Structures are given as C-alpha cells and as structure tokens.
Amino acid sequence: MGYLGAMPAEGIYVILSRIATAYYFFHFLVLFPLLPYIEKTKPLPISISEPVLSGGATASAFAAREKK
C-alpha cells in the first residue's frame, strides 16, 4: 500500500489500492476477531523447564552440567 500510495492516482494503481485497502480492513476488522473461534491454542506448560528438560540428549547434558 505504501508503494501504491506513492504512484499517481490513475489506471491500475487506483484499482490495486482499493483492493489492498479493502483487504487491510477485512483482515483487522473481520478476520482477527474470528481467529479465536477458528484456531484453538495449546495449553501453556506449567514451567518452561518442563518441555525443555523432558528428555533427550540435551536435557541430560544440561542436568549433568547443573550437578557440577
């Protein structure tokens, strides 16, 4: 929209600007309020260390380093 705003108000630039403006307002006024109904978020972990230290080589290396 910034590029189209810098162009002269004639021809295809006007049409593209109107389409981009319509999408901009649709995105923020219609799509954003509907997102909580469309997408479900995952529950938050109890602690950040739970998913990080749940297993694997990295977790055991971290735990071994903590014991020193």
C-alpha positions as CSV (number, residue, x, y, z in Angstrom):
1,M,0.0,0.0,0.0
2,G,2.9,2.3,0.6
3,Y,4.2,1.8,-2.9
4,L,0.7,2.3,-4.4
5,G,0.2,5.5,-2.4
6,A,3.4,6.9,-4.0
7,M,2.1,6.2,-7.5
8,P,0.0,8.7,-9.5
9,A,-3.8,8.3,-8.9
10,E,-4.6,6.8,-12.3
11,G,-5.0,3.5,-14.0
12,I,-4.3,0.2,-12.3
13,Y,-2.8,1.9,-9.3
14,V,-6.2,3.1,-8.1
15,I,-7.8,-0.4,-8.5
16,L,-4.9,-2.1,-6.7
17,S,-5.0,0.5,-3.9
18,R,-8.7,-0.1,-3.4
19,I,-8.3,-3.9,-3.3
20,A,-5.4,-3.6,-0.9
21,T,-7.3,-1.2,1.4
22,A,-10.4,-3.5,1.4
23,Y,-8.2,-6.5,2.4
24,Y,-6.4,-4.4,5.1
25,F,-9.7,-3.5,6.8
26,F,-11.1,-7.0,6.3
27,H,-8.0,-8.5,7.9
28,F,-8.2,-6.5,11.1
29,L,-12.0,-5.9,11.5
30,V,-13.3,-9.3,10.4
31,L,-10.6,-12.0,10.4
32,F,-8.8,-11.1,13.6
33,P,-12.0,-11.2,15.8
34,L,-12.9,-14.6,14.2
35,L,-9.5,-16.3,14.9
36,P,-10.2,-17.4,18.4
37,Y,-13.2,-19.4,17.1
38,I,-11.2,-20.9,14.2
39,E,-7.9,-21.8,15.9
40,K,-7.5,-23.4,19.3
41,T,-4.3,-22.7,21.1
42,K,-2.3,-25.3,23.0
43,P,-2.4,-25.1,26.8
44,L,0.6,-23.3,28.5
45,P,3.2,-25.5,30.2
46,I,3.4,-25.4,33.9
47,S,7.0,-24.3,33.7
48,I,9.5,-23.6,30.9
49,S,11.8,-26.3,32.3
50,E,9.1,-29.0,31.8
51,P,9.2,-29.1,28.0
52,V,12.9,-28.3,27.8
53,L,14.0,-30.9,30.3
54,S,11.5,-33.6,29.3
55,G,14.1,-35.8,27.8
56,G,16.8,-36.3,25.1
57,A,20.5,-35.7,25.0
58,T,20.3,-32.0,25.5
59,A,18.3,-32.4,28.7
60,S,20.7,-35.0,30.2
61,A,23.7,-32.8,29.3
62,F,22.1,-29.8,30.9
63,A,21.3,-31.9,34.1
64,A,24.9,-33.2,34.2
65,R,26.2,-29.7,33.9
66,E,23.9,-28.5,36.7
67,K,25.3,-31.2,39.1
68,K,28.9,-29.9,38.8
